[in-house]
């Protein structure tokens, strides 16, 4: 991941969603406040929770370390669907049919909630009903899709096994889940944010939560030392900023995936598509500022900080789009980070058994639109004292031996291997070798560092040692970031934390250059 290739994109990526909506801004927290519930994290899970709490009459404050909706929620492909890959046959085998049926129903309830909220709040967000397809292109996955279809039948899902798709793509078979949806996620969430404010909720941006103190109240302490005193704290920061001895860093696998937004020569027929095989290919469309179709091609996921030059993932998606549709123009590109739990089911509920007033929502496995919404419903019901039919499915303190032990062992062996690999990787490149627009691992006074020189020639040099647990970060050429291959922490070129579990920035070392 430390190589450099020429490419037409030489600027950090920006998603279509953020460029196509005007979002409100909010001040930084500059005083201590007392509320009923503090929600940390301004993505779909945190905003939905805060919206429902404000609607339920609670005094709520929502804080975000940066700007609202600028994390995974702002970089999603925004499919509103209960079709989460080849998951239902697997869940039936691991958890049973009753559990799996509730998982499906919970996601469909979230889909219905979103549709109803769009109506009641009168939100214009390009919401349209769409059918969702999973397709296979090999004999091996043809059988897996057939097994998934059998699971659909057991669960009563409106479905069909097909041999052709509406798009011109050769397949072995496909399974359809009807009456799903797509939308513009930030326009939708802007509507919820407006409602939170109108109902008296407080919102603060550029306010990083550092830790939680527990006593008579549950107290969020910010980076600047201010306190949010509350009865409940909801951690919806993607990776939990506070662990509470829950061991989340060892129970979550970070994956990156990529999206390009393109204008195509062939007409896109509608629908949402997902390949069963790896590398994953995801398709849907949205409307651009002129009302024309922008086709979103996603996939090519891998564990964060590991694998080939990340720019090659964007190139692979473009190649696929050219083969299937013919690309007239690549207008956008972006990537997202997703967390996957040991059993592929999110953690939603009390942080640990010893922390009933600290709630968490994480591990949505790339399906945060419905699961993040469902998390908001479950967590707000917990605070409001309402019964929720689906809360027991997602309890974070659960442990299922199969497949938990196997995946726990595999992931932690991978972490150990990456830790050693990084320490043994001695760079040969020097800072003076870095060209404008290039980033690379370099040797500075016998020490492994990371250098980046922007298009203006300004140089940034950081210690590549991750401040979480000491693994060595890799250069992410596609996104212009430093990524940790152990637990997925990500840092900007100046060392600033973009994504946890790391809380402290990478050390700057420009002043140590000879």
C-alpha positions in Angstrom: 0.0 0.0 0.0 3.0 2.3 0.0 3.4 2.4 -3.8 2.6 5.4 -6.0 0.8 5.2 -9.4 -0.2 7.9 -11.8 -4.0 8.5 -12.0 -6.4 11.2 -13.1 -7.5 11.7 -9.5 -4.8 13.6 -7.5 -7.0 15.1 -4.9 -8.5 13.5 -1.7 -11.9 12.0 -2.5 -15.2 13.6 -1.7 -18.5 11.8 -1.8 -21.4 13.0 -4.0 -23.7 13.3 -1.0 -21.7 16.0 0.8 -21.2 18.0 -2.3 -24.9 18.0 -3.2 -26.5 19.4 0.0 -26.0 22.4 2.1 -25.7 21.3 5.7 -26.1 23.5 8.8 -23.1 24.2 11.0 -23.1 24.1 14.8 -20.8 25.6 17.4 -18.1 23.9 19.4 -19.1 23.1 23.0 -17.6 25.9 25.2 -19.2 25.2 28.6 -20.4 22.5 30.9 -24.0 21.4 30.3 -26.5 19.1 32.0 -29.0 17.1 30.0 -31.0 13.9 30.1 -29.0 12.1 27.4 -25.7 12.8 25.7 -25.3 11.3 22.2 -21.7 11.1 20.9 -21.5 10.7 17.1 -23.2 12.5 14.3 -23.9 9.7 11.8 -27.2 7.9 11.2 -27.3 6.0 14.5 -26.5 9.0 16.6 -28.8 11.4 14.8 -31.7 8.9 14.8 -31.2 8.3 18.5 -31.1 12.0 19.3 -34.2 12.7 17.0 -36.3 10.0 18.8 -35.1 11.2 22.3 -36.0 14.8 21.5 -39.3 13.7 20.1 -39.9 11.7 23.3 -39.4 14.9 25.4 -35.8 14.3 26.6 -33.3 17.0 27.0 -30.6 15.7 24.5 -27.3 17.0 23.3 -25.5 15.6 20.3 -21.8 16.1 19.8 -19.4 15.2 17.0 -15.6 15.4 16.8 -15.8 17.0 13.3 -18.8 17.8 11.1 -22.1 15.9 11.3 -22.5 13.1 8.7 -18.9 13.2 7.6 -18.0 9.7 8.7 -19.2 6.4 7.3 -22.8 7.8 6.9 -21.5 10.5 4.6 -19.6 7.9 2.5 -22.3 5.2 2.2 -23.9 3.9 -1.0 -27.2 4.6 0.9 -29.2 1.4 0.1 -32.2 1.1 2.5 -32.5 -2.7 2.5 -32.7 -5.8 4.6 -30.7 -7.6 2.0 -27.3 -7.7 3.6 -25.4 -10.0 1.4 -25.5 -13.7 1.8 -26.5 -13.5 5.5 -29.8 -15.2 6.1 -28.7 -18.8 5.5 -25.7 -18.2 7.7 -27.7 -16.6 10.5 -30.2 -19.5 10.5 -27.3 -22.0 10.9 -25.7 -20.0 13.7 -28.6 -18.5 15.6 -31.7 -20.3 14.4 -34.8 -19.4 12.4 -36.6 -17.4 15.1 -33.6 -15.1 15.7 -33.0 -14.7 11.9 -36.7 -13.8 11.3 -36.5 -11.1 13.9 -33.3 -9.8 12.4 -35.1 -9.5 9.0 -38.3 -8.0 10.6 -36.2 -5.4 12.6 -34.5 -4.2 9.4 -37.9 -4.0 7.6 -39.3 -2.0 10.5 -36.4 0.4 10.2 -37.1 0.7 6.5 -40.8 1.5 7.2 -39.8 3.9 9.9 -37.6 5.9 7.5 -40.3 6.0 4.9 -42.9 7.2 7.4 -40.5 9.8 8.8 -39.8 11.1 5.4 -43.5 11.7 5.0 -44.3 13.1 8.4 -41.2 15.4 8.5 -41.8 16.3 4.8 -38.2 15.6 3.8 -37.2 15.8 0.2 -34.4 13.2 -0.1 -34.8 11.4 -3.5 -36.5 8.4 -1.8 -37.6 5.7 -4.2 -38.7 2.1 -3.9 -36.3 -0.3 -5.5 -35.9 -4.1 -5.8 -32.6 -5.5 -4.4 -30.7 -8.3 -6.1 -27.8 -10.6 -5.1 -26.3 -12.3 -8.1 -23.6 -15.1 -8.7 -21.2 -15.5 -11.5 -19.6 -18.8 -10.6 -21.0 -22.3 -10.0 -19.7 -22.2 -6.3 -21.7 -19.1 -5.5 -24.7 -20.2 -7.6 -25.2 -22.9 -5.0 -24.8 -20.3 -2.2 -27.4 -18.0 -3.8 -29.8 -21.0 -4.0 -29.2 -21.7 -0.3 -30.0 -18.0 0.4 -33.2 -18.2 -1.6 -34.2 -21.3 0.5 -33.6 -19.2 3.6 -35.8 -16.4 2.2 -38.6 -18.9 1.7 -38.3 -20.1 5.3 -38.4 -16.5 6.6 -41.4 -15.5 4.4 -39.4 -12.9 2.4 -41.0 -11.8 -0.8 -38.5 -13.2 -3.3 -37.7 -15.0 -6.5 -34.8 -17.0 -7.9 -33.8 -15.6 -11.3 -31.5 -16.4 -14.1 -31.3 -12.9 -15.6 -30.9 -9.4 -14.3 -32.4 -6.1 -15.6 -28.8 -5.1 -16.3 -26.7 -6.6 -19.1 -24.4 -8.8 -16.9 -23.8 -12.5 -17.4 -24.8 -14.4 -14.2 -25.5 -17.9 -13.0 -28.5 -16.9 -10.9 -29.8 -14.1 -8.6 -32.1 -13.8 -5.6 -34.4 -10.7 -5.4 -35.7 -9.0 -2.3 -38.6 -6.8 -3.4 -39.8 -3.4 -2.1 -36.5 -2.1 -0.7 -35.5 1.6 -1.2 -32.7 4.1 -1.9 -32.4 7.8 -1.0 -30.0 10.7 -0.4 -28.8 10.0 3.1 -27.7 13.5 4.0 -30.8 15.2 2.9 -32.8 12.7 5.0 -30.6 13.3 8.1 -30.6 17.1 7.6 -34.4 16.8 8.1 -33.9 14.9 11.4 -31.3 17.4 12.5 -33.7 20.3 11.8 -36.3 18.5 13.9 -33.9 17.9 16.8 -33.1 21.6 16.9 -36.8 22.6 16.6 -37.6 20.3 19.6 -35.0 21.9 21.8 -32.1 19.5 21.3 -28.6 20.9 21.4 -25.9 20.1 18.7 -22.2 20.8 18.9 -19.6 20.1 16.2 -15.8 20.1 16.5 -16.3 18.6 20.0 -14.3 15.5 20.6 -15.3 13.2 23.4 -12.2 11.9 25.3 -13.6 9.8 28.1 -16.5 9.0 30.3 -16.6 9.5 34.1 -19.2 7.5 36.1 -20.6 8.7 39.4 -23.9 10.2 40.4 -24.3 11.1 36.8 -22.6 9.8 33.6 -20.3 12.4 32.4 -18.8 12.8 29.0 -15.5 14.7 29.1 -14.4 16.5 25.9 -11.0 17.2 24.6 -11.2 20.8 25.9 -12.2 19.6 29.4 -15.9 20.5 29.3 -18.4 18.1 30.8 -21.8 16.8 29.6 -23.6 15.5 32.7 -26.4 13.2 31.9 -28.4 10.1 33.0 -27.5 8.2 29.8 -24.6 8.4 27.2 -25.0 6.9 23.7 -21.8 6.1 21.9 -22.5 6.2 18.2 -18.9 7.1 17.1 -18.6 4.2 14.6 -15.7 2.8 16.6 -16.5 3.2 20.3 -14.4 6.1 21.7 -14.8 4.6 25.2 -14.2 0.9 25.7 -15.2 0.4 29.4 -13.3 -3.0 29.4 -15.6 -4.3 26.6 -12.6 -5.2 24.5 -14.2 -3.8 21.3 -10.9 -3.3 19.5 -10.5 -7.1 19.5 -14.1 -7.8 18.6 -14.4 -5.5 15.5 -12.7 -6.0 12.2 -12.3 -2.8 10.1 -12.9 -3.0 6.3 -12.6 -0.4 3.6 -14.6 -0.3 0.5 -14.8 2.1 -2.5 -17.3 3.9 -4.7 -17.1 5.7 -7.9 -20.0 7.9 -9.2 -20.1 7.8 -13.0 -22.1 8.9 -16.0 -22.7 5.9 -18.3 -23.3 5.4 -22.0 -25.9 2.6 -21.4 -29.0 3.5 -19.5 -29.2 2.2 -16.0 -32.5 0.4 -15.6 -33.0 0.9 -11.8 -32.7 -1.6 -9.0 -29.9 -2.2 -6.5 -27.4 -5.0 -7.2 -24.7 -6.8 -5.2 -22.4 -9.6 -6.3 -22.2 -12.7 -4.1 -18.5 -13.2 -5.0 -15.4 -11.3 -4.0 -14.3 -8.8 -5.1 -17.7 -7.3 -4.3 -19.5 -5.3 -6.9 -22.4 -3.0 -5.8 -24.7 -1.0 -8.1 -27.4 1.6 -7.7 -28.1 5.0 -9.2 -29.0 8.4 -7.8 -29.9 11.7 -9.4 -27.3 14.5 -9.8 -27.9 18.2 -9.5 -29.3 18.3 -13.0 -31.7 15.4 -12.5 -29.6 13.0 -14.5 -28.6 9.5 -13.4 -25.3 9.1 -11.6 -24.5 5.4 -11.3 -22.7 4.4 -8.1 -20.4 1.5 -8.5 -19.1 0.2 -5.2 -17.1 -2.7 -3.6 -13.5 -4.0 -3.7 -13.4 -4.2 0.1 -10.3 -5.2 2.1 -9.1 -5.0 5.7 -8.0 -1.4 6.5 -4.3 -0.7 6.0 -3.6 -4.0 4.3 -3.4 -5.1 0.7 -2.5 -3.5 -2.6 -2.3 0.2 -3.5 -5.7 1.6 -2.7 -5.9 3.5 -6.0 -6.1 0.2 -7.7 -9.5 -0.5 -6.1 -10.9 2.7 -7.7 -9.4 1.6 -11.0 -11.0 -1.9 -10.7 -14.4 -0.4 -10.2 -14.0 1.9 -13.2 -12.9 -1.1 -15.3 -16.0 -3.0 -14.2 -18.3 0.0 -15.0 -16.7 0.3 -18.5 -17.3 -3.4 -19.2 -21.0 -3.3 -18.1 -22.2 0.1 -19.0 -19.5 2.1 -20.7 -18.3 5.1 -18.7 -18.7 8.5 -20.2 -17.3 10.4 -17.2 -16.1 9.6 -13.6 -17.5 12.4 -11.5 -16.9 11.2 -8.0 -14.9 8.7 -6.0 -14.9 8.0 -2.3 -14.3 5.2 0.2 -15.9 4.1 3.5 -14.8 2.2 6.6 -17.1 -0.4 8.1 -16.8 -2.5 11.2 -17.7 -6.2 11.3 -18.4 -8.0 14.5 -17.3 -11.6 15.3 -20.7 -13.0 14.4 -21.6 -10.4 11.8 -24.5 -9.1 14.0 -24.1 -5.5 15.3 -23.5 -4.6 18.9 -26.4 -2.4 20.1 -27.2 -1.9 23.7 -25.4 -1.4 27.1 -21.6 -1.1 26.6 -21.0 -3.9 29.1 -23.1 -5.6 31.8 -21.4 -3.2 34.3 -22.4 -0.1 32.3 -26.2 0.0 31.9 -26.3 3.8 31.5 -23.6 3.8 28.7 -25.1 2.5 25.4 -23.3 1.7 22.2 -24.1 1.1 18.5 -21.4 -0.3 16.2 -20.5 -3.1 13.8 -23.1 -2.5 11.1 -21.1 -4.5 8.5 -21.7 -2.1 5.6 -25.5 -1.9 6.2 -25.8 1.1 8.4 -28.9 2.7 6.8 -31.3 0.1 8.2 -29.2 -1.1 11.1 -28.2 2.4 12.2 -31.8 3.4 12.2 -32.8 0.3 14.1 -30.0 1.1 16.6 -31.5 4.5 17.1 -34.9 3.0 17.8 -33.5 0.4 20.2 -31.3 2.8 22.2 -33.9 5.6 22.4 -36.4 3.0 23.6 -33.9 2.0 26.3 -33.6 5.6 27.5 -37.3 6.3 27.3 -38.2 3.1 29.1 -40.1 1.5 26.2 -40.0 -2.1 25.3 -38.3 -3.0 22.0 -38.8 -6.3 20.3 -35.4 -6.5 18.8 -33.1 -5.4 21.6 -32.1 -8.9 22.7 -30.7 -9.8 19.2 -27.9 -7.2 19.4 -26.8 -7.2 23.1 -23.0 -6.3 23.0 -22.1 -8.7 25.8 -23.2 -11.8 23.9 -20.8 -14.4 22.7 -21.5 -17.2 20.3 -18.8 -19.8 20.3 -19.5 -20.6 16.6 -18.2 -18.6 14.8 -16.9 -16.2 17.5 -13.9 -18.2 18.7 -12.7 -19.0 15.2 -12.9 -15.4 14.0 -11.5 -14.0 17.2 -8.4 -16.2 16.9 -8.0 -15.4 13.2 -8.3 -11.6 13.6 -5.9 -11.4 16.5 -3.4 -13.6 14.7 -3.6 -11.2 11.8 -3.0 -8.3 14.2 0.1 -9.9 15.6 1.4 -10.6 12.1 0.9 -7.0 11.0 2.6 -5.7 14.1 5.7 -7.7 13.4 5.6 -7.0 9.7 5.5 -3.3 10.2 8.5 -3.3 12.6 10.6 -5.3 10.1 9.7 -3.2 7.1 12.7 -0.8 6.8 12.1 1.9 4.2 14.8 2.9 1.7 13.1 6.1 0.5 14.1 9.5 1.8 12.1 12.7 2.4 13.8 14.4 -0.5 12.6 11.7 -2.9 8.9 12.6 -2.3 7.4 14.5 -5.2 4.4 16.9 -5.1 1.1 15.1 -4.5 3.0 11.9 -3.3 3.0 10.1 0.1 5.4 7.4 1.1 7.1 5.6 4.0 10.5 7.2 4.5 13.6 6.9 6.7 14.3 9.9 8.9 17.4 9.7 11.1 17.2 5.9 11.1 13.5 6.0 12.0 10.4 4.8 10.1 8.3 7.8 9.2 5.6 8.8 6.8 6.0 11.8 4.4 3.5 13.6 2.2 4.2 16.6 0.0 1.1 18.4 -1.3 0.6 20.0 -4.7 2.1 23.3 -3.4 5.2 21.5 -2.2 4.4 21.8 1.5 5.8 18.8 3.4 4.2 16.8 6.2 6.2 14.2 8.1 4.8 12.0 10.8 5.9 9.0 12.9 4.0 6.1 11.4 3.6 4.3 14.7 -0.1 4.2 15.5 -0.9 5.8 18.8 -3.4 3.0 19.7 -1.3 -0.1 20.1 2.0 0.6 18.2 1.4 -0.9 14.8 3.0 0.8 11.8 0.6 2.7 9.5 0.6 2.3 5.7 0.1 5.1 3.2 -3.3 5.1 1.6 -2.6 6.4 -1.9 -6.3 6.5 -2.9 -7.5 8.6 0.0 -4.3 10.4 1.1 -4.4 9.0 4.7 -2.2 6.9 7.0 -4.1 3.7 7.9 -3.3 1.2 10.6 -3.4 -2.4 9.5 -4.1 -3.7 13.0 -7.3 -2.1 14.3 -8.2 0.3 11.5 -7.2 3.7 13.0 -6.8 6.4 10.2 -4.9 9.6 10.3 -4.7 12.7 8.0 -1.4 13.7 6.4 -0.6 16.0 9.4 -1.3 13.1 11.8 -4.7 14.2 13.0 -7.0 11.3 13.9 -9.7 10.6 11.3 -10.9 7.3 12.6 -10.5 5.4 16.0 -9.7 3.5 18.0 -6.7 5.8 18.2 -7.4 8.9 20.2 -4.0 10.7 19.9 -2.6 12.0 16.6 0.6 10.7 15.0 3.6 12.6 16.1 4.9 15.3 13.7 8.6 15.0 13.0 9.4 17.8 10.5 11.6 19.6 13.0 13.7 16.5 13.3 14.8 16.5 9.7 18.5 16.8 9.1 
